[in-house]
Amino acid sequence: MMATIAANIKPKEIVICSDMTWIATVNPSIISGAKILLVDTKPYSQNVCFQKLNSLIRKTKPKLVFLVHLNGDVIYDKEFDNLKKKMGFMVVEDAAQAFLSKSKDNRYAGTKYEIGCFSFSITKLISMIYGGFCVTNSIKLAEKLYAIRNNGVSALPEYAKQELPSMPGLNLKASSLHAKIGLINLKRRNEIIFRLKKISSIYKKILKNNNNIKLLESEVESTIPNYILVTVKKKNSSLFVKETA
């Protein structure tokens, strides 16, 4: 929500997003009245097909593109970067499942484009039960994001002193209790990452020769897997139920 408001999305403007994500990625754009266009992932992959994405960008000239780094797989594309420079659309990285994960060129998820969004909900790498944060390399966007999370009240002295809102916003601040839980888990990050990778390796070993269940492919070796993502041939079969029970 913070990133979408900061992007100043207006009704009927085009927003593009991968079709494999959580609905929260595009919900704020829908609320803003934008036209949402979805792009498919590559076969047996959790990652967007950049060939299809780049083609759609050329055809539709979007205002905003959400780049989703699903399950810690951080993927970028040179042609996509060239289109961004040429056409000037804004990019928000949905790195909700990719905190501390890096791309092939050793770049942290959520740090390449205008805004990166991260989640600290209970199912993520680092949990503070509920909440998250945004990052940006732009001072101007940082000021907007600060105001948006504080009911629209900017940190600039002329607004903060009198608590006058400078733009639309909500109360999106984390409580001290949730922040403390997040800090405790952040200190345990190496232990948590080790356990997640161990769990993932166990699943890979067990399902290696399984013809019914196929793990979705990861493209980056340094990926920190939050979840085990699979496709199945016979979802409702008794064989599937027996194997996963």
VEXGUKE-218782 format. One line per 10 residues: number of its first residue (from 1); for each residue x, y, z of N, C-alpha, C. Coordinates in nm, 2 decimals. Atoms other than C-alpha are relative to their C-alpha. Example, Ala and Ser with C-alpha at 12.3 -4.5 7.8 and 13.67 -1.06 7.14 Angstrom:
% VEXGUKE-218782
1 = 0.09,-0.12,0.00,1.23,-0.45,0.78,0.09,0.12,0.00 | -0.09,-0.11,0.00,1.37,-0.11,0.71,-0.08,0.11,0.08
//
This chain:
% VEXGUKE-218782
1 = 0.08,-0.12,0.00,0.00,0.00,0.00,0.09,0.13,0.00 | -0.09,-0.11,-0.01,0.28,0.24,0.09,0.06,0.03,-0.13 | -0.06,-0.02,0.13,0.46,0.18,-0.24,-0.09,0.04,-0.11 | 0.10,-0.04,0.11,0.15,0.21,-0.45,-0.04,0.15,0.02 | 0.04,-0.14,-0.02,0.05,0.54,-0.29,0.12,0.09,-0.04 | -0.12,-0.08,0.03,0.41,0.67,-0.33,0.02,0.00,-0.16 | -0.01,0.00,0.14,0.39,0.57,-0.70,-0.11,0.08,-0.07 | 0.10,-0.10,0.05,0.09,0.80,-0.73,-0.09,-0.07,-0.11 | 0.08,0.07,0.10,-0.12,0.54,-0.92,-0.14,0.05,-0.01 | 0.14,-0.06,0.02,-0.44,0.68,-1.07,-0.09,-0.10,-0.07
11 = 0.10,0.09,0.06,-0.76,0.52,-1.20,0.04,-0.02,-0.15 | -0.02,0.04,0.14,-0.72,0.33,-1.53,0.15,-0.01,-0.05 | -0.14,0.02,0.04,-0.34,0.35,-1.53,0.04,-0.15,0.01 | -0.03,0.14,0.02,-0.17,0.02,-1.62,0.11,-0.04,0.10 | -0.10,0.06,-0.09,0.01,-0.19,-1.35,0.02,-0.14,-0.04 | -0.03,0.14,0.04,0.18,-0.51,-1.45,0.06,-0.08,0.12 | -0.05,0.08,-0.11,0.26,-0.80,-1.21,0.00,-0.14,-0.04 | -0.01,0.14,0.02,0.36,-1.16,-1.21,-0.13,-0.07,0.05 | 0.13,0.06,-0.04,0.05,-1.39,-1.18,0.03,-0.10,0.12 | -0.03,0.08,-0.12,0.23,-1.60,-0.91,0.06,0.08,0.11
21 = -0.03,-0.09,-0.11,0.23,-1.39,-0.60,-0.11,-0.01,0.10 | 0.11,-0.01,-0.10,0.01,-1.31,-0.30,-0.08,0.12,-0.04 | 0.09,-0.10,0.05,-0.29,-1.09,-0.37,0.03,0.14,0.05 | -0.04,-0.13,-0.06,-0.15,-0.81,-0.14,0.08,0.08,-0.10 | -0.09,-0.08,0.09,0.09,-0.72,-0.42,-0.08,0.10,-0.09 | 0.08,-0.09,0.09,-0.19,-0.58,-0.65,-0.12,0.06,0.07 | 0.12,-0.05,-0.06,-0.47,-0.52,-0.40,0.00,0.16,0.01 | 0.01,-0.15,-0.01,-0.37,-0.15,-0.34,-0.02,0.07,-0.14 | 0.02,-0.06,0.13,-0.35,-0.09,-0.72,-0.15,-0.02,-0.05 | 0.14,0.02,0.03,-0.70,-0.24,-0.76,-0.09,0.10,0.08
31 = 0.07,-0.10,-0.08,-0.82,-0.01,-0.48,0.01,0.14,-0.06 | -0.03,-0.13,0.07,-0.66,0.28,-0.67,-0.07,0.01,-0.13 | 0.08,0.00,0.13,-0.87,0.19,-0.98,0.09,-0.03,-0.12 | -0.09,0.03,0.11,-0.57,0.08,-1.19,-0.05,-0.12,-0.08 | 0.03,0.12,0.08,-0.59,-0.17,-1.47,0.12,-0.09,0.02 | -0.11,0.10,-0.04,-0.40,-0.48,-1.36,0.02,-0.10,-0.12 | -0.04,0.09,0.10,-0.22,-0.69,-1.62,0.09,-0.11,0.06 | -0.08,0.11,-0.06,-0.08,-1.03,-1.51,0.09,-0.07,-0.11 | -0.09,0.07,0.09,0.22,-1.21,-1.67,0.03,-0.13,0.06 | -0.02,0.13,-0.05,0.28,-1.58,-1.64,0.15,-0.03,0.03
41 = -0.14,0.04,-0.03,0.59,-1.75,-1.49,0.04,-0.10,-0.11 | -0.06,0.10,0.09,0.82,-1.98,-1.68,-0.05,-0.14,0.04 | 0.05,0.14,-0.04,0.71,-2.35,-1.69,0.08,-0.06,0.11 | -0.06,0.06,-0.11,0.78,-2.53,-1.37,0.10,0.09,0.07 | -0.08,-0.09,-0.07,0.93,-2.22,-1.22,-0.08,0.10,0.08 | 0.07,-0.10,-0.09,0.84,-1.96,-0.95,0.03,0.14,-0.05 | -0.05,-0.13,0.05,0.99,-1.68,-1.16,-0.07,0.05,-0.12 | 0.07,-0.05,0.12,0.82,-1.45,-1.41,0.08,-0.02,-0.13 | -0.06,0.02,0.14,0.89,-1.51,-1.78,0.03,0.14,-0.05 | -0.03,-0.14,0.04,1.08,-1.19,-1.87,-0.03,0.02,-0.15
51 = 0.04,-0.01,0.14,1.02,-1.26,-2.24,-0.14,0.05,-0.02 | 0.14,-0.04,0.01,0.65,-1.23,-2.19,-0.02,0.14,0.07 | 0.01,-0.13,-0.07,0.69,-0.94,-1.94,0.04,0.11,-0.09 | -0.05,-0.10,0.08,0.90,-0.74,-2.17,-0.08,0.03,-0.12 | 0.09,-0.01,0.11,0.67,-0.80,-2.46,-0.13,0.08,0.04 | 0.12,-0.07,-0.04,0.37,-0.68,-2.26,0.03,0.14,0.04 | -0.04,-0.14,-0.03,0.56,-0.37,-2.14,0.00,0.08,-0.13 | -0.01,-0.07,0.13,0.63,-0.27,-2.50,-0.14,0.03,-0.06 | 0.13,-0.02,0.05,0.26,-0.31,-2.59,-0.08,0.10,0.08 | 0.09,-0.08,-0.09,0.10,-0.14,-2.29,0.05,0.12,0.06
61 = -0.07,-0.12,-0.07,0.35,0.12,-2.16,-0.06,0.02,0.14 | 0.06,-0.01,-0.14,0.27,0.07,-1.79,0.05,0.12,0.08 | -0.04,-0.10,-0.10,0.29,0.32,-1.51,0.09,-0.06,0.10 | -0.07,0.07,-0.11,0.42,0.06,-1.26,0.01,-0.14,-0.03 | -0.02,0.15,0.01,0.56,-0.29,-1.27,0.05,-0.05,0.13 | -0.04,0.07,-0.12,0.58,-0.51,-0.97,0.08,-0.12,-0.04 | -0.09,0.11,0.03,0.88,-0.75,-0.99,0.00,-0.08,0.13 | 0.02,0.08,-0.12,0.81,-1.04,-0.75,0.12,-0.10,0.01 | -0.11,0.09,-0.02,1.11,-1.23,-0.61,-0.06,-0.11,0.09 | 0.08,0.10,-0.08,0.90,-1.53,-0.50,0.10,-0.10,0.06
71 = -0.07,0.11,-0.08,1.04,-1.77,-0.23,0.15,0.03,0.00 | -0.15,-0.03,-0.01,1.38,-1.59,-0.22,0.08,-0.01,-0.12 | -0.08,0.01,0.13,1.47,-1.63,-0.59,0.00,0.14,-0.06 | -0.01,-0.14,0.04,1.60,-1.29,-0.69,0.05,0.00,-0.15 | -0.03,0.01,0.14,1.59,-1.26,-1.07,-0.01,0.14,-0.07 | 0.00,-0.13,0.07,1.68,-0.95,-1.28,0.02,-0.03,-0.15 | -0.01,0.02,0.14,1.69,-0.90,-1.66,0.05,0.12,-0.07 | -0.06,-0.12,0.07,1.90,-0.67,-1.89,-0.09,0.07,-0.09 | 0.10,-0.06,0.09,1.63,-0.62,-2.15,-0.10,0.08,0.08 | 0.10,-0.07,-0.09,1.39,-0.53,-1.87,0.06,0.14,0.04
81 = -0.07,-0.12,-0.04,1.64,-0.27,-1.75,0.00,0.10,-0.11 | -0.01,-0.09,0.12,1.68,-0.12,-2.10,-0.14,0.06,-0.03 | 0.13,-0.05,0.02,1.30,-0.09,-2.13,-0.04,0.10,0.10 | 0.03,-0.09,-0.10,1.28,0.08,-1.80,0.06,0.14,-0.02 | -0.07,-0.12,0.03,1.54,0.34,-1.90,-0.07,0.07,-0.12 | 0.06,-0.06,0.13,1.37,0.40,-2.24,-0.14,0.05,0.03 | 0.14,-0.03,-0.01,1.01,0.41,-2.12,-0.04,0.07,0.13 | 0.02,-0.07,-0.13,1.04,0.54,-1.76,-0.10,-0.04,0.10 | 0.09,0.05,-0.10,0.80,0.32,-1.58,0.07,-0.02,0.14 | -0.05,0.02,-0.14,0.84,0.28,-1.20,0.00,-0.15,0.03
91 = 0.00,0.14,-0.04,0.94,-0.06,-1.06,0.00,-0.01,0.16 | 0.00,0.04,-0.14,0.85,-0.19,-0.71,0.03,-0.14,0.01 | -0.04,0.14,-0.02,1.02,-0.51,-0.60,-0.08,-0.05,0.12 | 0.07,0.07,-0.11,0.79,-0.74,-0.40,0.10,-0.10,0.05 | -0.10,0.09,-0.06,1.07,-0.90,-0.19,-0.05,-0.05,0.14 | 0.06,0.04,-0.12,0.82,-1.01,0.08,0.06,-0.14,0.05 | -0.06,0.14,-0.03,0.97,-1.37,0.06,0.15,0.00,-0.03 | -0.14,0.00,0.05,1.32,-1.26,-0.03,0.10,0.08,0.09 | -0.09,-0.07,-0.09,1.47,-1.08,0.27,0.13,-0.07,0.02 | -0.14,0.05,-0.01,1.85,-1.13,0.28,0.04,-0.09,-0.12
101 = -0.04,0.07,0.12,1.84,-1.32,-0.05,0.07,0.09,-0.10 | -0.07,-0.07,0.10,2.07,-1.22,-0.33,-0.02,-0.05,-0.14 | 0.01,0.04,0.14,2.07,-1.23,-0.71,0.13,-0.06,-0.05 | -0.12,0.07,0.05,2.33,-1.40,-0.93,0.12,0.10,0.00 | -0.11,-0.10,0.00,2.53,-1.07,-0.94,0.02,0.06,0.14 | -0.03,-0.03,-0.14,2.53,-1.06,-0.56,-0.07,0.13,0.05 | 0.08,-0.12,-0.04,2.27,-0.78,-0.52,-0.12,-0.05,0.09 | 0.11,0.04,-0.09,2.02,-0.80,-0.23,-0.13,0.04,-0.07 | 0.13,-0.02,0.05,1.66,-0.83,-0.33,-0.06,0.13,0.06 | 0.07,-0.12,-0.04,1.46,-0.51,-0.32,0.08,0.13,0.00
111 = -0.08,-0.12,-0.01,1.75,-0.27,-0.36,0.04,0.05,-0.14 | -0.04,-0.04,0.13,1.78,-0.23,-0.74,-0.08,0.12,-0.06 | 0.09,-0.09,0.06,1.48,-0.02,-0.83,-0.05,0.10,0.10 | 0.05,-0.11,-0.08,1.27,0.26,-0.68,-0.03,-0.04,0.15 | 0.05,0.05,-0.13,1.11,0.07,-0.39,0.01,-0.15,0.01 | 0.00,0.14,-0.03,1.16,-0.27,-0.23,-0.09,-0.02,0.12 | 0.10,0.03,-0.11,0.88,-0.42,-0.01,0.04,-0.13,0.06 | -0.04,0.12,-0.07,0.96,-0.68,0.26,-0.11,-0.03,0.10 | 0.10,0.04,-0.10,0.74,-0.88,0.49,0.07,-0.07,0.12 | -0.04,0.07,-0.13,0.80,-0.98,0.86,-0.11,-0.07,0.06
121 = 0.12,0.08,-0.06,0.48,-1.18,0.90,0.05,-0.13,0.05 | -0.04,0.12,-0.08,0.48,-1.50,1.09,0.06,-0.11,-0.09 | -0.05,0.10,0.08,0.56,-1.72,0.79,0.13,0.03,-0.08 | -0.11,-0.04,0.07,0.86,-1.53,0.67,0.13,-0.03,0.07 | -0.13,0.03,-0.05,1.24,-1.56,0.72,0.02,0.06,0.14 | 0.00,-0.07,-0.13,1.24,-1.30,1.00,-0.14,0.04,0.03 | 0.14,-0.03,-0.03,0.91,-1.27,1.18,-0.01,0.10,0.12 | 0.03,-0.08,-0.11,0.78,-0.99,1.40,-0.16,-0.02,0.02 | 0.14,0.05,-0.01,0.43,-1.17,1.39,-0.08,0.07,-0.12 | 0.07,-0.06,0.11,0.29,-0.91,1.15,0.07,0.14,-0.03
131 = -0.06,-0.12,0.04,0.43,-0.62,0.95,0.10,-0.01,-0.10 | -0.10,0.00,0.10,0.71,-0.53,0.72,0.06,0.14,-0.02 | -0.06,-0.13,0.02,0.90,-0.24,0.57,0.03,0.02,-0.15 | -0.04,-0.04,0.14,1.00,-0.05,0.25,0.14,0.05,0.00 | -0.13,-0.06,0.01,1.34,0.05,0.13,0.00,0.08,-0.13 | -0.02,-0.08,0.12,1.44,0.31,-0.13,0.13,0.07,0.00 | -0.12,-0.07,0.01,1.75,0.48,-0.26,-0.03,0.15,-0.03 | 0.04,-0.14,0.03,1.55,0.81,-0.32,-0.04,0.07,0.13 | 0.04,-0.09,-0.12,1.54,1.08,-0.05,-0.14,0.04,-0.01 | 0.14,-0.05,0.03,1.22,1.21,-0.21,-0.10,-0.10,0.03
141 = 0.09,0.11,-0.03,1.05,0.87,-0.20,0.00,-0.04,0.14 | -0.01,0.03,-0.14,1.18,0.81,0.15,-0.09,0.09,0.08 | 0.09,-0.10,-0.07,1.00,1.13,0.27,-0.14,-0.03,-0.02 | 0.14,0.04,0.03,0.68,1.02,0.09,-0.04,-0.12,0.08 | 0.04,0.13,-0.07,0.69,0.67,0.24,-0.01,0.03,0.15 | 0.01,-0.03,-0.14,0.76,0.81,0.59,-0.14,0.07,0.03 | 0.13,-0.07,-0.02,0.45,1.04,0.56,-0.11,-0.10,-0.01 | 0.11,0.09,0.02,0.23,0.76,0.42,-0.02,-0.09,0.11 | 0.02,0.09,-0.11,0.30,0.53,0.71,-0.04,0.07,0.13 | 0.03,-0.08,-0.11,0.23,0.81,0.95,-0.12,0.09,-0.02
151 = 0.12,-0.07,0.02,-0.12,0.91,0.85,0.02,0.12,-0.09 | -0.02,-0.11,0.09,0.02,1.14,0.58,0.08,0.12,0.06 | -0.07,-0.10,-0.07,0.21,1.35,0.83,0.15,-0.01,-0.04 | -0.14,0.01,0.04,0.56,1.43,0.68,0.09,0.03,0.12 | -0.10,-0.03,-0.10,0.88,1.44,0.88,0.06,0.14,-0.01 | -0.05,-0.13,0.02,0.95,1.78,0.74,-0.05,0.09,0.11 | 0.04,-0.09,-0.11,0.94,2.05,1.02,-0.13,0.07,-0.01 | 0.12,-0.09,0.02,0.66,2.26,0.87,-0.13,-0.09,0.01 | 0.11,0.09,-0.02,0.43,1.95,0.89,0.00,-0.07,0.13 | -0.01,0.09,-0.12,0.56,1.74,1.18,-0.03,0.08,0.12
161 = 0.02,-0.08,-0.12,0.55,2.03,1.43,-0.15,0.02,0.03 | 0.14,-0.02,-0.02,0.18,2.09,1.38,-0.09,-0.12,-0.03 | 0.06,0.13,0.04,0.10,1.73,1.27,-0.11,0.02,-0.11 | 0.08,-0.02,0.11,-0.05,1.85,0.95,0.03,-0.10,-0.11 | -0.03,0.10,0.11,-0.09,1.58,0.68,0.04,0.07,-0.13 | -0.04,-0.06,0.13,0.09,1.66,0.35,-0.05,-0.08,-0.12 | 0.05,0.09,0.10,-0.06,1.37,0.16,-0.08,-0.11,0.06 | 0.08,0.11,-0.06,-0.29,1.06,0.20,0.09,-0.10,0.07 | -0.08,0.10,-0.07,-0.16,0.80,0.44,-0.09,-0.08,0.10 | 0.07,0.08,-0.10,-0.25,0.55,0.71,0.09,-0.02,0.12
171 = -0.08,0.04,-0.11,-0.13,0.44,1.05,0.07,-0.13,-0.02 | -0.06,0.13,0.04,0.12,0.18,0.93,0.13,-0.03,0.08 | -0.12,0.02,-0.08,0.37,0.19,1.21,-0.01,-0.13,0.08 | -0.01,0.13,-0.08,0.48,-0.13,1.39,0.00,0.04,0.15 | 0.00,-0.02,-0.14,0.42,-0.15,1.76,0.14,-0.03,0.06 | -0.13,0.03,-0.07,0.72,-0.16,2.00,0.02,-0.15,0.03 | 0.00,0.14,-0.03,0.63,-0.51,2.10,0.04,-0.09,-0.13 | -0.03,0.07,0.12,0.63,-0.64,1.74,0.14,0.03,-0.05 | -0.13,-0.03,0.04,0.95,-0.46,1.66,0.11,-0.08,0.09 | -0.09,0.07,-0.09,1.12,-0.62,1.97,0.01,-0.15,-0.05
181 = 0.00,0.14,0.05,1.01,-0.97,1.84,0.08,-0.01,-0.12 | -0.07,0.00,0.13,1.15,-0.88,1.50,0.15,0.00,0.03 | -0.14,-0.01,-0.03,1.49,-0.78,1.65,0.06,-0.13,0.06 | -0.04,0.13,-0.06,1.51,-1.10,1.85,0.03,-0.10,-0.11 | -0.01,0.10,0.11,1.45,-1.31,1.54,0.11,0.04,-0.10 | -0.11,-0.04,0.09,1.69,-1.10,1.33,0.14,-0.04,0.05 | -0.12,0.05,-0.06,1.97,-1.19,1.57,0.02,-0.15,-0.02 | -0.01,0.15,0.03,1.89,-1.56,1.50,0.00,-0.03,-0.15 | 0.01,0.02,0.15,1.90,-1.51,1.12,0.09,-0.11,-0.05 | -0.09,0.10,0.05,2.20,-1.74,1.06,-0.05,-0.14,0.03
191 = 0.05,0.12,-0.04,2.04,-2.02,1.25,-0.13,-0.03,-0.08 | 0.13,0.02,0.07,1.70,-1.97,1.08,0.03,-0.04,-0.15 | -0.04,0.02,0.14,1.87,-1.96,0.73,0.05,-0.14,-0.01 | -0.06,0.13,0.00,2.06,-2.28,0.81,-0.11,-0.11,0.00 | 0.11,0.10,-0.01,1.74,-2.47,0.91,-0.08,0.00,-0.12 | 0.08,0.00,0.12,1.55,-2.35,0.61,0.06,-0.07,-0.12 | -0.08,0.07,0.11,1.82,-2.47,0.37,0.00,-0.15,0.02 | 0.00,0.14,-0.03,1.84,-2.80,0.55,-0.13,-0.07,-0.03 | 0.14,0.05,0.03,1.46,-2.85,0.53,-0.02,-0.02,-0.15 | 0.02,0.01,0.14,1.47,-2.77,0.16,0.08,-0.11,-0.06
201 = -0.09,0.11,0.06,1.76,-3.01,0.09,-0.06,-0.14,0.03 | 0.07,0.13,-0.04,1.56,-3.29,0.27,-0.11,-0.03,-0.10 | 0.11,0.02,0.10,1.26,-3.23,0.04,0.05,-0.04,-0.13 | -0.06,0.03,0.13,1.48,-3.23,-0.27,0.04,-0.14,-0.01 | -0.05,0.14,0.00,1.63,-3.56,-0.17,-0.12,-0.10,0.00 | 0.11,0.09,-0.01,1.30,-3.73,-0.08,-0.08,0.00,-0.13 | 0.08,-0.01,0.12,1.12,-3.60,-0.40,0.08,-0.02,-0.13 | -0.09,0.00,0.12,1.41,-3.65,-0.64,-0.05,-0.09,-0.11 | 0.05,0.10,0.10,1.26,-3.96,-0.81,-0.15,-0.01,0.00 | 0.14,0.01,0.00,0.90,-3.89,-0.75,-0.06,0.06,-0.13
211 = 0.06,-0.04,0.13,0.70,-3.88,-1.07,-0.12,0.08,0.01 | 0.13,-0.07,-0.01,0.39,-3.72,-0.93,0.02,0.14,0.06 | -0.02,-0.13,-0.06,0.54,-3.43,-0.73,0.13,0.06,-0.05 | -0.12,-0.06,0.05,0.79,-3.19,-0.89,0.03,0.13,0.06 | -0.04,-0.13,-0.06,0.97,-2.91,-0.71,0.02,0.11,-0.10 | -0.02,-0.11,0.09,0.96,-2.57,-0.88,0.15,0.03,0.00 | -0.14,-0.02,0.01,1.30,-2.48,-1.01,0.04,0.14,0.06 | -0.06,-0.13,-0.05,1.52,-2.21,-0.84,0.11,0.03,-0.09 | -0.10,-0.04,0.09,1.75,-2.01,-1.06,0.13,0.05,0.06 | -0.12,-0.06,-0.08,1.99,-1.88,-0.79,0.04,-0.09,0.11
221 = -0.05,0.09,-0.10,2.21,-2.10,-0.58,-0.01,0.05,0.14 | 0.00,-0.06,-0.14,2.21,-1.85,-0.29,-0.14,0.02,0.05 | 0.14,-0.02,-0.05,1.83,-1.85,-0.26,-0.02,-0.06,0.14 | 0.04,0.04,-0.13,1.70,-1.87,0.09,-0.15,-0.04,-0.01 | 0.14,0.05,0.02,1.38,-2.09,0.06,-0.09,0.02,0.12 | 0.10,-0.01,-0.11,1.09,-1.98,0.28,-0.09,-0.12,0.00 | 0.10,0.10,0.02,0.86,-2.25,0.14,0.05,-0.11,-0.09 | -0.02,0.11,0.09,0.86,-2.58,-0.05,-0.11,0.01,-0.11 | 0.10,-0.01,0.10,0.68,-2.51,-0.38,0.01,-0.11,-0.10 | 0.01,0.12,0.09,0.57,-2.80,-0.60,-0.11,0.01,-0.10
231 = 0.12,0.03,0.09,0.35,-2.90,-0.89,-0.03,-0.15,0.01 | 0.04,0.15,-0.01,0.16,-3.23,-0.89,-0.08,-0.03,-0.12 | 0.08,0.05,0.11,0.02,-3.44,-1.17,-0.14,-0.04,0.04 | 0.12,0.05,-0.05,-0.25,-3.60,-0.97,-0.04,0.05,0.14 | 0.02,-0.07,-0.13,-0.35,-3.36,-0.70,-0.10,-0.07,0.09 | 0.11,0.06,-0.08,-0.67,-3.55,-0.59,0.02,-0.15,0.02 | -0.01,0.15,-0.01,-0.53,-3.90,-0.61,0.04,-0.05,0.14 | -0.04,0.06,-0.13,-0.49,-4.13,-0.31,0.15,-0.01,0.01 | -0.14,0.01,0.00,-0.13,-4.17,-0.41,0.07,0.13,0.05 | -0.06,-0.13,-0.04,-0.06,-3.80,-0.36,-0.03,0.02,0.15
241 = 0.03,-0.02,-0.14,-0.24,-3.80,-0.02,0.09,-0.09,0.09 | -0.09,0.10,-0.08,-0.04,-4.11,0.10,0.14,0.05,0.01 | -0.14,-0.04,0.01,0.29,-3.96,-0.01,0.03,0.12,0.09 | -0.02,-0.12,-0.07,0.24,-3.63,0.16,-0.05,0.00,0.14 | 0.06,0.01,-0.14,0.06,-3.75,0.48,0.11,0.00,0.10
//
